[in-house]
Amino acid sequence: MEHREEDVRVGANKYSDRQAIGIAAQTQDKDYKEPPPAPLFEPGELMSWSFYRAGIAEFVATFLFLYITVLTVMGVSKSESKCSTVGIQGIAWAFGGMIFALVYCTAGISGGHINPAVTFGLFLARKLSLTRAVFYMVMQCLGAICGAGVVKGFGKALYETKGGGANVVALGYTKGSGLGAEIIGTFVLVYTVFSATDAKRSARDSHVPMLAPLPIGFAVFLVHLATIPITGTGINPARSLGAAIIYNKEPAWNDHWIFWVGPFIGAALAAIYHQVVIRAMPFKSK
């Protein structure tokens, strides 16, 4: 008993200042050094093969993304009974699962953006240069157009009669509702991207294993479950543009601006929230 009481007294003296769970871990940098922000323009990138290799990876990834997902949408749309198809849940899994697989495959080459909204958010956070951001967006859009084009080539009549997988605001919802759904949905996605790929968090919580593509893909899956009935779920301007161009009918263009403005606003809000609030970016004082 005496030894136990002595241990208690020693422990009380040693750990007299209690801290909330997780606070101690947050104060330890574990040799982490913040990388410098990417320059706005980096002309040297244009002379590097890795720059173009990353663009090709974004093109191929977005091509495959549109091919699998739009083909899944067409398979559900052609059936008179949704019970005989994968349904909305299957569509959501196709989008989320492909993002998981493609981010895993391309993260080490290009970062695995596969989405102009993600690229835009990372650019605002100074994670990549404007040169690379614009190049990625162009390659993503071209890949999306090609992917949707291949799906149309498999069955032109079905593609044109079933909407081509193009994003539109559903009947019963206003344009404002569609815009809001795209903003919030993209916020969820881009915020997850920032959190899952945060090097400082990985250094701080190195005892917690993290496979970054998994939460990103799961976020895409959940957002699709929630917003497919509203807008068909865009949250990716390249995906919306590719389907709209290949379908190329009035319904696809009526609300197309929503699928650019919404994702870009959502990505910007996520970047600001992560950098200012989560990462506690210091403000310069005069």
GUDREN-512815 format. One record per residue: residue in three letters; x, y, z of N, C-alpha, C, O in turn. Coordinates in steps of 0.05 Angstrom, whole numbers, padded with zeros to 5 digits, always signed. Each point is the difference from the previous one (the first is absolute). Example, Ala and Ser with C-alpha at 12.3 -4.5 7.8 and 13.67 -1.06 7.14 Angstrom:
// residues 2
Ala+00264-00114+00156-00018+00024+00000+00018+00024+00000+00021+00000+00013/Ser-00028+00021-00027+00016+00024+00001-00015+00022+00014+00010+00022+00004/
//
This chain:
// residues 286
Met+00017-00024+00000-00017+00024+00000+00017+00025+00000-00006+00020-00014/Glu+00028-00020+00030+00017+00023+00001+00012+00006-00028+00002+00023-00008/His+00007-00044-00005+00012+00004-00027-00021+00011-00019+00006+00017-00017/Arg-00031-00026+00019-00021+00010-00018-00006+00029+00005-00003+00016-00019/Glu+00003-00008+00045-00005+00028+00006+00022+00017-00010-00004+00023-00009/Glu+00029-00033+00011+00023+00015-00010-00002+00004-00030+00006+00021-00011/Asp-00014-00042-00003-00003+00001-00029-00021+00021-00008+00004+00015-00019/Val-00026-00014+00034-00021+00019-00005+00010+00029+00003-00006+00017-00016/Arg+00022-00013+00038+00010+00027+00005+00019+00009-00021+00000+00023-00010/Val+00018-00042+00001+00019+00007-00021-00014+00006-00026+00006+00019-00014/Gly-00027-00036+00008-00015+00005-00025-00015+00026+00001-00001+00014-00020/Ala-00010-00006+00043-00015+00025+00002+00019+00024-00004-00008+00020-00012/Asn+00032-00023+00022+00019+00023-00003+00011+00002-00028+00004+00021-00011/Lys-00001-00045-00002+00011+00000-00027-00020+00009-00021+00007+00013-00019/Tyr-00033-00019+00024-00021+00007-00020-00020+00018+00013-00025-00005-00001/Ser+00034+00026+00014-00018+00018+00014-00018+00016-00018-00022+00006+00007/Asp+00033+00001-00031-00016+00016-00018-00014-00018-00020+00013-00011-00018/Arg-00038+00008+00021-00016-00017-00018-00006+00015-00026-00005+00024+00000/Gln+00005-00039-00022-00007+00011-00026-00022-00016-00013-00002-00025+00005/Ala-00014+00038-00021-00021-00015-00014+00013-00020-00019+00022+00004-00010/Ile-00036-00025+00005+00010-00021-00017+00006+00011-00028-00017+00014-00012/Gly+00041-00019+00002+00007+00010-00027+00015+00025+00000+00014+00006-00019/Ile-00015+00010+00041+00014+00026+00000+00030-00004+00001+00014+00014-00015/Ala-00005-00033+00031+00029-00004+00002+00011-00008-00027+00022+00008-00009/Ala-00037-00025-00005+00009-00009-00027+00002+00023-00019+00018+00000-00018/Gln-00037+00019+00021+00000+00022-00019+00023+00019+00004+00008+00015-00018/Thr+00004-00015+00042+00022+00018+00006+00027-00011-00008+00020+00013+00002/Gln-00020-00038-00011+00025-00013-00009+00002+00000-00030-00017-00012-00013/Asp+00038+00025+00003+00003+00002-00029+00011-00026-00013-00004-00005-00023/Lys+00019-00010+00040+00012-00025-00010+00017+00005-00025-00002-00014-00020/Asp+00019+00035+00022+00019+00007-00021-00014+00008-00026+00012-00001-00022/Tyr-00038+00009+00024-00014+00009-00024+00008+00028-00008+00002+00018+00018/Lys+00004-00013-00043+00006+00026-00010-00020+00008-00022-00004-00015-00019/Glu-00008+00038+00021-00020+00009-00019+00014+00005-00027+00019+00016-00001/Pro-00028-00029-00020+00012+00006-00027-00006+00028-00009-00021+00010+00007/Pro+00038+00002-00022-00005+00027-00010-00024+00000-00020-00004-00020-00013/Pro-00011+00042+00012-00022+00000-00019+00009-00001-00029+00022+00010-00006/Ala-00037-00022-00011+00007-00003-00028+00000+00028-00013-00017+00017+00007/Pro+00035-00012-00025+00000+00026-00013-00024+00003-00019-00011-00020-00009/Leu+00003+00045+00005-00023+00004-00018+00006-00010-00028-00016-00014-00012/Phe+00039+00022+00002+00008-00009-00027+00027-00015+00003+00018+00010+00014/Glu-00016-00032-00027+00025-00015+00001+00008-00009-00028-00006-00023-00007/Pro+00018+00041-00008+00006-00007-00029+00017-00025-00003-00002-00013-00020/Gly+00019+00007+00040+00017-00023-00002-00016-00026-00002+00011-00020-00011/Glu-00035+00020+00021-00017-00025-00002-00004-00008-00029-00002-00023-00007/Leu-00001+00043-00011-00006-00005-00028+00022-00016-00014-00004-00011-00021/Met+00028+00011+00033+00023-00015-00012+00004-00027+00013+00019-00014-00006/Ser-00037+00007+00024+00003-00025+00015-00019-00022-00010-00024+00005-00003/Trp+00035-00029-00001-00017-00022-00009-00020-00008+00022-00022-00008-00007/Ser+00029+00011+00032-00018-00007+00022-00025+00017-00001-00022-00009+00009/Phe+00024+00034-00018-00023+00018-00003-00020-00012-00020-00024-00001+00006/Tyr+00033-00007-00029-00017-00011-00021-00010-00028+00008-00022-00007-00007/Arg+00039-00008+00020-00008-00027+00009-00024+00003+00020-00019-00016-00001/Ala+00020+00036+00018-00021+00004+00019-00026+00008-00014-00022-00009+00007/Gly+00024+00026-00028-00023+00007-00016-00013-00024-00014-00024-00002-00001/Ile+00041-00015-00010-00010-00024-00013-00014-00018+00020-00021-00012-00006/Ala+00032+00010+00030-00012-00017+00021-00028+00011+00007-00019-00015+00004/Glu+00016+00042-00003-00026+00012+00006-00019-00005-00023-00024-00005+00005/Phe+00033+00006-00030-00017-00006-00023-00010-00028+00001-00024-00005-00003/Val+00042-00014+00007-00008-00029-00001-00019-00006+00024-00020-00014-00004/Ala+00026+00025+00027-00016-00005+00024-00028+00011-00004-00020-00014+00007/Thr+00017+00038-00018-00026+00012-00004-00015-00015-00022-00025-00003+00001/Phe+00039-00006-00021-00012-00016-00022-00012-00025+00012-00023-00006-00005/Leu+00038-00009+00021-00010-00024+00012-00023+00005+00019-00019-00015+00002/Phe+00021+00038+00013-00021+00007+00019-00027+00004-00015-00020-00010+00009/Leu+00021+00025-00030-00025+00005-00015-00010-00025-00014-00024-00005-00001/Tyr+00042-00011-00009-00008-00024-00014-00016-00019+00019-00022-00009-00007/Ile+00033+00003+00030-00013-00018+00018-00025+00012+00012-00021-00014+00001/Thr+00022+00039+00008-00023+00011+00013-00024+00006-00018-00023-00006+00007/Val+00029+00018-00030-00022+00005-00019-00012-00026-00011-00024-00001-00004/Leu+00041-00018+00000-00010-00026-00009-00018-00013+00021-00020-00013-00007/Thr+00026+00017+00032-00017-00010+00022-00026+00015+00000-00022-00012+00004/Val+00023+00038-00008-00025+00016-00001-00018-00009-00023-00024-00002+00003/Met+00036-00004-00026-00015-00009-00023-00013-00027+00006-00023-00006-00008/Gly+00037-00012+00021-00010-00026+00007-00025+00002+00018-00019-00016-00003/Val+00020+00035+00022-00023+00003+00017-00024+00013-00015-00023-00007+00004/Ser+00030+00027-00021-00021+00015-00014-00015-00017-00020-00024+00005-00005/Lys+00037-00024-00008-00014-00015-00021-00020-00021+00011-00017-00009-00015/Ser+00019+00003+00041-00018-00020+00011-00026+00012+00009+00000+00021+00013/Glu-00022-00034-00019-00026+00010+00008-00004-00003+00030-00014+00017+00013/Ser+00026-00037-00001-00002-00004+00029+00027+00003+00013+00019-00014-00007/Lys-00017+00034+00025+00026+00005+00013+00008-00023+00018+00023-00002+00008/Cys-00042-00015-00001+00006-00023+00017+00018-00020-00013+00014-00015+00013/Ser-00014+00015-00040+00017-00018-00015+00027+00011-00006+00016-00013-00014/Thr-00010+00037+00024+00026+00012-00005+00013+00007+00027-00010-00007+00021/Val+00034+00019-00022+00014+00007+00024-00013+00024+00014+00005+00005+00024/Gly-00022+00010-00038-00014+00022+00012+00018+00024+00007+00023+00000-00007/Ile-00034+00018+00022+00014+00024+00008+00025-00007+00017+00021+00011-00002/Gln-00025-00031+00020+00022-00009+00016+00024-00010-00017+00023+00005+00006/Gly-00030-00020-00027+00021-00010-00017+00014+00022-00015+00024-00001-00004/Ile-00039+00021-00005+00012+00023-00014+00019+00014+00019+00022+00007-00007/Ala-00031-00003+00032+00017+00014+00020+00025-00016+00005+00022+00011+00003/Trp-00024-00038-00002+00023-00017+00005+00019+00001-00024+00024+00000+00003/Ala-00035+00002-00028+00017+00002-00023+00017+00025+00000+00024-00001-00006/Phe-00037+00024+00013+00015+00025+00002+00021-00001+00022+00023+00007-00004/Gly-00032-00015+00028+00018+00000+00023+00022-00021-00003+00024+00005+00006/Gly-00031-00028-00017+00020-00022-00003+00021+00007-00021+00024-00006+00003/Met-00032+00019-00025+00019+00008-00020+00019+00022+00010+00023-00001-00006/Ile-00034+00019+00022+00018+00021+00011+00020-00013+00018+00024+00007+00000/Phe-00033-00026+00017+00019-00014+00018+00022-00014-00017+00024+00004+00006/Ala-00032-00019-00026+00020-00014-00016+00019+00019-00015+00024-00005-00001/Leu-00036+00025-00012+00016+00018-00017+00019+00018+00016+00022+00006-00008/Val-00032+00004+00031+00017+00016+00017+00024-00017+00010+00022+00009+00001/Tyr-00028-00034+00006+00021-00018+00009+00021-00005-00022+00024-00001+00006/Cys-00033-00001-00030+00018-00006-00023+00016+00025-00008+00023-00003-00008/Thr-00034+00027+00009+00013+00023-00011+00011+00020+00020+00012+00020-00007/Ala-00017-00025+00033+00008+00020+00021+00030+00005-00001+00009+00022+00004/Gly+00007-00043-00009+00028+00004+00000+00011+00013-00026+00024+00006-00001/Ile-00041-00003-00019+00009+00012-00025-00010+00029-00003+00016+00018-00006/Ser-00042-00014+00010-00011+00027-00004-00013+00011+00025-00008+00023+00001/Gly+00005-00040+00019-00015+00008+00024-00028-00012-00001-00014+00000+00020/Gly+00006-00011-00043-00027-00012-00003-00023+00018+00005-00018-00005+00016/His+00018+00028-00030-00022+00019+00003-00025-00009-00014-00021-00003+00013/Ile+00022-00002-00039-00022-00011-00016-00025+00018+00002-00022-00009-00005/Asn+00026+00034+00011-00023+00018+00005+00011+00029+00001+00016+00006+00017/Pro-00026+00011-00036+00009+00028+00001-00005+00015+00026+00015+00018+00007/Ala-00036-00026+00007-00007+00013+00025+00022-00007+00021+00007+00017+00016/Val+00002-00042-00015+00021-00007+00018+00026+00015-00007+00014+00010+00018/Thr-00008-00009-00044+00024+00014-00009-00002+00030+00008+00020+00011+00009/Phe-00044+00001-00012-00004+00028+00007+00004+00004+00030+00014+00019+00008/Gly-00025-00036+00008+00003+00002+00029+00029-00002+00008+00010+00016+00017/Leu+00005-00035-00028+00028-00003+00007+00017+00023-00010+00020+00008+00012/Phe-00028+00004-00035+00014+00023-00010-00004+00024+00019+00019+00014+00006/Leu-00043-00010+00004-00005+00022+00018+00016-00003+00026+00008+00019+00013/Ala-00003-00044-00005+00016-00006+00023+00030+00001-00006+00017-00006+00018/Arg-00010+00013-00042+00028+00002-00009+00014-00027+00000+00024-00002+00007/Lys-00038-00019-00013+00012-00027-00002+00011-00006-00027+00016-00019-00003/Leu-00024+00035-00017+00011-00004-00027-00001+00027-00015-00016+00018+00008/Ser+00031-00015-00029+00002+00025-00014-00024+00004-00018-00015-00019-00006/Leu+00011+00043-00003-00022+00006-00019+00005-00014-00026-00019-00010-00013/Thr+00044+00008+00004+00006-00014-00024-00009-00029+00001-00013-00010-00019/Arg+00019-00004+00040-00008-00028+00003-00030-00003+00004-00012-00018-00011/Ala+00000+00037+00025-00029-00001+00005-00016+00002-00026-00018-00016-00005/Val+00026+00035-00012-00014+00004-00025+00004-00025-00018-00018-00009-00013/Phe+00043-00001+00012+00006-00024-00016-00017-00024+00009-00011-00014-00016/Tyr+00010+00010+00042-00016-00022+00011-00029+00003-00008-00012-00020-00009/Met+00001+00044+00012-00029+00004-00006-00006-00006-00030-00020-00013-00006/Val+00038+00022-00011-00004-00006-00029+00001-00030-00006-00017-00010-00014/Met+00036-00004+00026+00003-00028-00005-00024-00016+00013-00009-00019-00012/Gln+00000+00028+00034-00023-00012+00013-00025+00002-00018-00015-00019-00003/Cys+00011+00043-00007-00024+00004-00017+00002-00016-00026-00020-00012-00009/Leu+00044+00011-00003+00003-00016-00024-00004-00030+00005-00013-00014-00016/Gly+00023+00005+00039-00004-00028+00007-00029-00007+00004-00010-00021-00008/Ala-00005+00040+00021-00028-00004+00005-00016-00001-00026-00018-00017-00003/Ile+00024+00034-00016-00013+00000-00026+00004-00026-00014-00019-00012-00011/Cys+00044+00002+00011+00006-00025-00013-00014-00024+00013-00010-00018-00013/Gly+00009+00018+00040-00013-00021+00014-00029-00002-00006-00011-00022-00004/Ala-00003+00045+00005-00028+00001-00007-00005-00008-00029-00020-00012-00007/Gly+00039+00020-00010-00003-00006-00029+00001-00030-00005-00014-00010-00017/Val+00031-00004+00031+00002-00030-00003-00026-00013+00009-00010-00018-00013/Val-00002+00028+00035-00026-00011+00009-00021+00004-00021-00016-00018-00006/Lys+00015+00042-00006-00020+00005-00021+00005-00018-00024-00019-00009-00013/Gly+00044+00003+00007+00006-00017-00022-00010-00029+00003-00005-00014-00019/Phe+00001+00006+00044-00010-00027+00006-00030-00002-00007-00010-00021-00007/Gly-00004+00043+00010-00029+00000-00006-00011+00028-00003-00010+00012+00020/Lys+00012-00001-00044-00007+00027-00004-00029+00006+00006-00007+00020+00012/Ala-00011-00038-00021-00029+00004+00004-00006+00001+00030-00015+00017+00009/Leu+00025-00036+00006-00005-00001+00029+00012+00025+00013-00013+00012+00018/Tyr+00036-00004-00026+00014+00023+00012-00017+00025-00004-00003+00016+00019/Glu-00007-00012-00043-00015+00024-00006-00028+00001+00012-00011+00021+00005/Thr-00001-00045-00001-00027+00000+00010-00001-00001+00031-00021+00006+00012/Lys+00043-00013+00000+00000-00002+00030+00017+00021+00013+00008-00003+00023/Gly-00003+00025-00037+00013+00023+00013+00030+00001+00000+00012+00020+00007/Gly+00000-00042-00016+00030+00000-00003+00015+00004+00026+00024+00007-00001/Gly-00037-00011+00024+00014+00004+00025+00006+00029+00006+00016+00006+00018/Ala-00028+00013-00033+00004+00028+00004-00013+00010+00026-00021-00011+00008/Asn+00034+00030+00005-00011+00011+00025-00021+00021-00006+00004+00019-00015/Val-00027-00021+00028-00022+00019-00002-00013+00003+00028+00001-00019+00016/Val-00013+00042-00011-00015+00003+00024-00027-00014-00003-00015+00006-00019/Ala+00009-00024+00037-00024-00017-00003-00025+00017+00004+00000+00021+00013/Leu-00022-00031-00024-00026+00013+00003-00007+00001+00030+00004-00020+00015/Gly-00015+00042-00007-00008+00004+00028+00021+00014+00016-00005+00007+00023/Tyr+00028-00002-00035+00022+00015+00014+00006+00025-00016-00002+00000-00024/Thr+00008+00021+00038+00007+00026-00012+00030+00000-00008+00015-00017+00009/Lys-00008+00036-00025+00029+00003-00007+00016+00006+00025+00023-00009+00003/Gly-00035+00024+00015+00014+00006+00025+00006-00025+00017+00021-00003+00012/Ser-00041-00015-00012+00004-00025+00014+00022-00017-00012+00017-00012+00014/Gly-00017+00012-00041+00021-00015-00014+00028+00012+00005+00019-00015+00005/Leu-00018+00042-00005+00026+00013+00005+00009-00006+00029+00024-00006+00004/Gly-00042+00008+00015+00007-00006+00028+00010-00029+00003+00019-00005+00015/Ala-00033-00014-00028+00008-00028+00002+00029-00004-00011+00015-00015+00011/Glu-00009+00029-00033+00027-00002-00012+00021+00013+00017+00022-00011+00003/Ile-00029+00033+00010+00020+00014+00017+00006-00018+00024+00024-00004+00006/Ile-00044-00005+00008+00004-00016+00024+00013-00027-00006+00018-00009+00014/Gly-00027-00004-00036+00012-00025-00008+00029+00002-00006+00016-00017+00008/Thr-00008+00038-00023+00028+00004-00007+00016+00008+00025+00023-00008+00002/Phe-00035+00023+00016+00014+00006+00025+00007-00025+00015+00023-00003+00010/Val-00042-00016-00008+00006-00025+00014+00023-00015-00014+00018-00010+00014/Leu-00018+00009-00040+00021-00014-00015+00027+00013+00004+00019-00013+00008/Val-00017+00039-00013+00026+00014+00001+00010+00002+00029+00024-00002+00004/Tyr-00042+00005+00015+00009+00000+00028+00012-00027+00007+00020-00001+00015/Thr-00032-00020-00025+00010-00027+00005+00027-00003-00013+00019-00013+00011/Val-00016+00023-00035+00026-00001-00014+00022+00014+00016+00022-00012+00004/Phe-00028+00036+00006+00020+00014+00016+00007-00015+00025+00024-00003+00007/Ser-00044-00008+00007+00005-00014+00025+00015-00026-00004+00018-00007+00015/Ala-00025-00008-00036+00012-00026-00005+00029+00002-00010+00016-00019+00003/Thr-00009+00042-00015+00027+00003-00012+00017+00020+00016+00021+00008-00010/Asp-00030+00000+00033+00014+00020+00016+00026-00013+00012-00002-00018+00017/Ala+00025+00027-00027+00025-00012+00009+00005+00006+00030+00011-00017+00014/Lys-00019+00040-00004+00004+00006+00028-00017-00019+00017+00010-00009+00021/Arg-00034+00004-00029-00017-00018+00015+00012-00028+00000-00001-00014+00020/Ser+00011+00006-00043+00012-00027-00002+00024-00003+00019+00005-00021+00012/Ala+00011+00043-00010+00023+00000+00017-00008-00001+00030+00011-00014+00016/Arg-00032+00029-00010-00010+00002+00028-00013-00026+00008+00004-00009+00023/Asp-00020-00003-00041-00015-00024+00007+00012-00024-00014-00014-00017-00012/Ser+00041+00015+00012+00013-00022-00014-00008-00027+00011+00005-00021-00013/His-00015+00020+00037-00008-00025+00012-00027-00010-00011-00008-00022+00006/Val-00006+00040-00021-00025-00008-00012+00004-00005-00030+00004+00020-00014/Pro-00005-00044+00005+00004-00006-00029-00023+00013-00016-00023-00001+00007/Met+00031+00013-00030-00020+00013-00017+00005-00005-00029+00022+00005-00010/Leu-00041-00015-00004+00001-00004-00029-00017+00022-00012-00024-00002-00001/Ala+00037+00023-00009-00014+00024-00008-00022-00004-00020-00021+00012+00002/Pro+00024-00029-00023-00022-00004-00019-00026-00010+00012-00021+00004-00012/Leu+00023-00019+00034-00024-00012+00012-00020+00021+00009-00023-00001-00008/Pro+00031+00020+00026-00020+00020+00008-00009+00018-00023-00023+00010+00000/Ile+00040-00005-00019-00008+00016-00023-00021-00014-00017-00020+00012-00007/Gly+00025-00037+00001-00020-00015-00015-00026-00003+00016-00022+00001-00012/Phe+00024-00005+00038-00024-00003+00016-00016+00026+00001-00025+00000+00001/Ala+00039+00023+00000-00014+00026-00001-00016+00003-00026-00022+00010+00000/Val+00035-00018-00022-00014+00002-00026-00025-00018+00000-00021+00008-00009/Phe+00024-00032+00020-00023-00018+00002-00023+00012+00016-00023-00001-00009/Leu+00029+00012+00032-00021+00011+00017-00014+00025-00012-00024+00003+00002/Val+00041+00014-00015-00012+00024-00013-00019-00009-00022-00021+00012-00004/His+00029-00032-00011-00018-00010-00022-00026-00011+00011-00021+00005-00011/Leu+00023-00020+00033-00025-00010+00012-00019+00023+00007-00024-00003-00004/Ala+00035+00025+00014-00017+00022+00009-00010+00017-00023-00023+00010+00001/Thr+00038-00006-00022-00007+00021-00020-00006-00011-00028-00008+00016-00017/Ile+00009-00042+00012-00009-00010-00026-00028+00008-00005-00006+00007-00023/Pro-00013-00009+00042-00027+00008-00006-00004+00030-00005-00021+00008-00010/Ile+00041+00009+00016-00003+00029-00004+00013+00009-00026-00014+00013-00016/Thr+00039-00020+00012+00014+00009-00024+00013-00022-00016+00012+00005-00021/Gly-00015-00030+00030+00015-00022-00013+00028+00000+00011+00016-00018-00007/Thr-00009+00036+00024+00026+00004+00013+00022+00006-00020+00009-00017-00015/Gly-00002+00043+00015+00023+00008-00016+00025-00001+00017+00016-00020-00002/Ile-00011+00040+00018+00023+00004+00017+00027-00004-00015+00021-00003+00013/Asn-00023+00003-00039+00023-00004-00017-00006+00013-00027-00013-00013-00016/Pro+00023+00037+00011-00007+00014-00025+00008-00016-00025-00013+00002-00020/Ala+00035-00017+00021+00009-00015-00023-00021-00022-00006-00006-00005-00023/Arg-00003-00008+00044-00021-00021-00004-00025+00011-00013-00011-00012-00018/Ser+00003+00036+00028-00025+00013-00011+00005+00009-00028-00018-00002-00017/Leu+00041+00014+00011+00006+00010-00026+00002-00023-00021-00012+00002-00021/Gly+00026-00023+00028+00003-00022-00019-00027-00012-00008-00005-00005-00024/Ala-00013+00000+00044-00026-00011-00007-00017+00019-00015-00014-00008-00019/Ala+00016+00034+00025-00016+00020-00014+00008+00003-00029-00017+00003-00017/Ile+00043-00003+00012+00010+00004-00027-00008-00024-00018-00009+00004-00023/Ile+00012-00028+00034-00006-00023-00016-00031-00003-00004-00009-00008-00021/Tyr-00006+00013+00042-00029-00001-00002-00010+00023-00018-00016-00004-00018/Asn+00025+00028+00024-00004+00024-00017-00029+00006-00007-00007+00004-00023/Lys-00010-00005+00044-00028+00008-00004-00007+00021+00021+00013+00003+00020/Glu-00034+00012-00026-00007+00024+00017-00001-00006+00030+00010+00016+00015/Pro-00023-00037-00006-00001-00005+00029+00027+00000+00013+00003+00008+00023/Ala+00017-00018-00037+00027-00002+00012+00013+00027+00003+00018+00003+00017/Trp-00027+00017-00033+00013+00026+00001-00016+00021+00016+00011+00020+00008/Asn-00036-00026-00003-00017+00020+00014+00011+00008+00027+00001+00023+00007/Asp+00008-00043+00008+00010+00005+00027+00030-00006+00003+00010-00003+00022/His+00004+00003-00045+00028-00009+00001+00017+00018+00017+00019-00010+00013/Trp-00025+00036-00012+00016+00018+00016+00001-00008+00030+00020+00005+00013/Ile-00041-00017-00004-00001-00009+00028+00022-00019+00006+00011-00001+00023/Phe-00004-00016-00042+00020-00021+00005+00028+00009-00004+00019-00016+00002/Trp-00015+00042-00007+00026+00013+00002+00001+00019+00023+00019-00001+00016/Val-00039+00018-00013+00000+00019+00021-00001-00013+00028+00015+00006+00018/Gly-00034-00025-00015-00003-00014+00025+00025-00014+00010+00009+00005+00022/Pro+00003-00023-00039+00025-00013+00009+00023+00019+00006+00015-00005+00019/Phe-00013+00026-00035+00023+00018+00005-00004+00016+00026+00019+00005+00015/Ile-00044+00002-00009-00006+00014+00026+00005-00019+00023+00013+00007+00020/Gly-00023-00032-00023+00004-00020+00021+00029-00006+00005+00009-00003+00023/Ala+00007+00001-00044+00029-00005+00002+00014+00023+00014+00018-00004+00017/Ala-00026+00029-00024+00013+00023+00012-00007+00002+00030+00018+00006+00016/Leu-00042-00012-00009-00008+00001+00029+00015-00022+00015+00009+00005+00023/Ala-00006-00028-00035+00015-00022+00014+00029+00007+00004+00012-00005+00021/Ala+00000+00018-00042+00028+00008+00002+00004+00021+00022+00019-00002+00016/Ile-00037+00021-00015+00001+00021+00021-00003-00012+00028+00014+00007+00018/Tyr-00035-00024-00016-00005-00012+00026+00024-00017+00010+00007+00002+00023/His+00004-00017-00041+00022-00018+00009+00025+00017+00007+00013-00005+00020/Gln-00006+00024-00037+00024+00016+00004-00002+00019+00024+00019+00003+00015/Val-00042+00010-00012-00003+00020+00021-00009-00011+00027+00010+00008+00021/Val-00029-00027-00022-00011-00010+00025+00015-00026+00009+00010-00001+00022/Ile-00010-00019-00039+00012-00026+00008+00030+00002+00003+00011-00009+00020/Arg+00002+00022-00039+00029+00002+00002+00008+00025+00015+00024+00005+00005/Ala-00043+00012+00003+00005+00025+00016+00022+00017-00013+00020+00006+00013/Met-00024+00000-00038+00019+00017-00014+00003+00027+00013-00021+00014+00003/Pro+00044-00005+00005+00003+00025+00014-00004+00024-00018+00007-00001-00024/Phe-00019+00022+00035-00004+00024-00015+00022+00020+00007+00008+00002+00023/Lys+00002+00012-00043+00021+00019+00005-00011+00025+00014-00020+00011-00009/Ser+00033-00003+00030-00009+00024+00014+00020+00022-00006+00024-00004-00004/Lys-00035+00028+00003+00017+00024-00006+00017+00007+00024+00016+00019-00002/
//
